[in-house]
């Protein structure tokens, strides 16, 4: 993609770009091995308050983790994945050189009930000064398809800017946009990604994922990159700059 301006222009127009086979199956297997170790460590240390946020509520098996935060900061295997030139070269094509990961998350979405993620915009959380110099790279650790909760995007919705977000009374971190309020001009598009592939999306892109009703997990890691000269301006939730990770 390094010299393919057509793909860059497609990203700018659509707000989303899928690139297959960025990472080998061997590389993904090594990351998953580290993830399983991390899961065991976290499950043994969760407080009752944390369980309300980090555990799934509708799965058949108990004590299923929903997500893990800050993998790029806390886990060398994930930091190396985020800093891999195979990935950062693509990110720099889209938002420019000099990269910082301001936040990262592993989404576990276990089989037989892994919950949905409501529609939202990442930039609403981040409030960047330069709204175009920030993106999310969503790395598929498992095959993500229609049956196990792949991402759905409203193509072109990043051109519409910020939309109002609300949250359930007891879930202040679960910001969301009512799908009924999204203009009909933006088409909702399921976006399957095979393991090792990456889906890139703009910070204002409206997106969500559905419940995993299959018998297989849909694990993925999201790296939220911004260019090094960018900054967050009064975000609605606090971000600890000590957890930022420079990768390029």
Beta strands, then each sheet from edge to edge (+ up, - down):
strand 1: 16-19
strand 2: 67-69
strand 3: 99-107
strand 4: 117-120
strand 5: 134-140
strand 6: 151-155
strand 7: 187-191
strand 8: 198-202
strand 9: 207-209
strand 10: 220-227
strand 11: 245-246
sheet 1: 1+ 8- 5+ 10- 3+ 2-
sheet 2: 1+ 8- 5+ 10- 3+ 11-
sheet 3: 4+ 9- 6+ 7-
end
